Amino acid sequence: MDRKQLADFLRSRREALQPEDVGLGRGQRRRTAGLRREEVAALSDMSADYYSRLEQQRGPRPSTEMLAAIARGLRLSLSERDHLFGLAGFAAPPRGASSDHIGPGLMRIFDRLADTPAEIVTALGETLAQTPAAVALSGDLTSFPGLQRSIGYRWFADPHGRDRYHPADHDKLSRGFTANLRMAYTNPATRSRATAYLEALLECSPEFTELWHRHEIVDSYDQAKRILHPELGLLELQCQVLTDPDQGHSLLVFTATPGTPSHGNLALLTVVGHQSLGHTNAE
């Protein structure tokens, strides 16, 4: 591990980022260019003290998980991410559809959607990032461990995996999640990870097993989504998708038709954020 070069590289990337680049306000007291250390730490989901020690050439060698988080927080390109791992003494993670690293272009769009429900997912339905409004809409989907990371796996294996979806849509969604896994299974870049999900679901879910053996190919994407929110009730939404062809990640953006009850409730959702309706900070 090259502590000096690692510290210099982190500092240079932090100073090259502007608050507007990551969806933050500049404020009136900002005297130096670039982001503050505590801002990078927050973007990387780590303590400001831990990140500061890295820039000060102190502290333990960061793990690969920490490095991946920093690469995402600093909006590094794949080449920059690989360089970061090398400075820390690790081999670079794989590129392409099997990688969890979000490309900076997709992140720049995502950073400008803070007031809109949006999330970035892998080809296997693993949520990598959510806006605050998306957390308020669907719950925190980034904290699931292991196989639970995939919405398709949770759909069949978790008793609560369908709670926020209209019952009339369950059959359609079951077929869709099965077809998505089949696509990932036939893609060499994601086959290894897809195989783990496939074997687990064949073991635990008779419904999935029956659908898998149909060999059904779903070739049309349904933009209409019906979400059952615990406080707001039924939300009838449209889901727009933007895909990064290099990484195989997709940005999902949820909107509602203006003038509908769902549009008004979705606007209310962005105001309350992740807090439950009817509760105040004082409570």
N, C-alpha and C positions, 0 to 999 in steps of 0.2 A: 504493500500500500504506500503510495506516494502522497504523504500528508500535505506537503507544501503545494504540489501541483493540483491536488484535489481541492484544497481551500481556495487557490487562485481561480480555478475553473468555476467553482460555485459562485464566487464573488462576481466574476465577470458576467456570468449568465444572469445573476440576480440584477446587476446594475443595468443590463441591456433591456430588461423588461420594464415596461411602464404600467402603472396601475390600470390604465384603460385597456391594456392588452389582456388582462385577466378578469375584467368585469368589476374592477374596484374604482371607487371615487378617488380623485387626486387630493381633495382637501386643500386647505389654505396654509397649512404649516409644513408642508413638504419642502425641505430645503435641498435635498440631494436627489440626483437622478436615480431612476430605477426603483425597485421595490425595497421595502424594509425587510430585515431578517425575519421579524415576527410574521410578516405577510406571507413570505415563502413557507415558513413553518406551518401556518394555517392551511395554505393551499396543499401542503404535503401531508397533512393530518399527523403532525408531530409537534412536540413542544418546542417553543422558541429557544429554550436553553440547549436542547440537543442539537438543533440546527446551527446555532451560534458557535458551539464548540467545534463543529466540523470546519467552519470558516476560520476559526482561530487555531487550527491544527491541534486540537485537543480531543479527548474522548476516545472511545473504542472504535474499532473498525466497523463501519455500518454494514448491516446485513443486506442481502440482495433485495429483501422486501423493502427496506428503508431506501435503498438506492432507486428502486422502481418508483416509490412514492415521490422522491425528490425529482426524478426525471419528469414525472407528470406535473408536479407543482411548478417546476421551472419551464414547462412547455418545451422540453427538449425535442429536437428531431431524433430520428433513429440513430444517425451517426453520432450525434452528441450524447445520446444515452449510452451507446456502446463505449464511447470514450470515457464517460463517467465510471462505468463498471470496470474498465481497464485500470483507471487510476486507483480504484479501491482494491485491485488485485483479483477481480473476478472475470471469468469469461462472459462475453456479452450474451444476453438471452436470445432466443430465436426470434427471427423477424417473421412478418407475414401474419396469416390468419390465426396462427397458434399463439400469438403474442398478446399480452394484456396492455402493452404500451399504446397509448392513444396518440395519434399523429397530431402535431401542432396545428395543422390547418383545421382539423375537426374540433380541436379544443378552442380555437379562436372563435368559431361559430358558437360553440357551446357556452363560452364565457359571456356572450351577449344575450343569453336567454334566461337570465336569472329569474325574471318574473313570469316565465312560461314553463309549464311542465315539460321537461325534456330529459332524456337519459341516453347514455351511450352504452351499447351492448355488443357482445361478441357474437359470432356466428352460432354459438351454442346457447345463446340466451342468457349469458352471464352479464349482469349489470356492472359496468366499470365506473360510472359517474352519474350523478343525478343533480338536477337543480333543486333548490329548496322547495319550489312549487311541486316538483315531481315527488319529493319525499312526502309532502303533504297529501298528494293525490294517492300514492300507492304504498306509502311506508318506505322505510330505509331498505333498499334491495341490495346495497353494496356490502352489507355486513355478514351475509351468509357464508359459512365455511364449506369447504369440500364440495361434494356433489350438490349440496343445497344452493350453491351459487346460481345454478341454472333454473330459470323460470319453468322450463319444460320438465325438468326433473321434479321440482316442487309440485307442479300441476298434478302429476300422477302419484307421487310418493308422500306428499305432505297433506294431512287431513284438512289443513287450512289454506292450501295452495290456491283454492278457487273462490275464496270468500269474497273477493272484490269484483267478481265477474258475474254478469247476469246469467241465471241458470239456463235460459233459452239459448245461450251462446256456447254452453259447455261442450256439446258434441262437435261443433265446428272448430273450437279451439283445440280440442283433443286431437283432431285430425291434423290441424295445422302444426301443432308442436311435434307430432310424430313425423310429419313430412319434413320439417326443419331439421330434425335430428338425422333423418335419412340423407339429406343434402350434405350435412356436415360429415357424415360417415363416409360418403363417397368422395369427399374432397381430401386428397392426400395430406394437405396442410393441417387439417383438423381431425383426421381419422383416429389418431391415437386417443385424444381426449373424448371424442364422440364414442369410441368403443367402451370407455369406462362407464359413460352414462347408459349406453345401450345394455350392457351386461347387467348393470344394477336394476334397470327398469324391467328387463325381462324376468328378473328374479322376483321382483316385489309387486308388479302391477299386471294382473290379468287383462285389464282394459288395454294398456299399452301393448301387451303381447299380441292381442287380437288385432289391433290396428297395424302393428308392425308387419304382421304376416299378410296383410292385405296388399302390401307394396303400392300403396296409393301415392300418387304424385300430385301435389297441390301446386298449380301453376299460376294462380291469381292471388294477389294480395288484397285483403279486405281492409280498407282504411277505417271503416266504422268500428268504433269501440264503445262498449257500454260498461261503465265502471260503477260499482256500488260503493259509494263513499260512506263511512260510518256516521258522519255528521251531515253531509250534504245530500245524501240519498243518491238517486240514479243520475249519472252524468253521461250524456250521449255526446261522444267526441269523435273527432277525426284524427288519425295518426299519420303524419307525414314522415317519410323516411329518407335520409341522406346517407349514402354508403361510401366509405373510404375503400377504394378498390385495392390499395396496397396492403392494408392491415385487415381488411374484411370486417371492420367494425361498422356499426350503423348508429346514426343519430336519430332518435325517435322524438318527434315534437307533437304534443297533443294540443289541439285547438277545438273550439266549439263554434257553431254557426251563430253569428251576431243576431240578437233579438230573441234567442231561445232561452228558456230557463237555465239550460246547461251553461250558456255563455255567461249569464249573470253569476251563477254559482262558481264557475271557474275563475272569474275575476275576483270573487270573494276569497277563493282558495289562495290566490297569489298574495292577498293582503295578510291573511292570518299566518301564512307560512306553515311551518311544521307544528305550530301550536294547535291544540284542540280548540274547536269553537266553544265559546261560552266560558273560557278560562282566561284569566289575566295574569300578568307577571306577578301581581301581588299574591295570587293564590299559590 
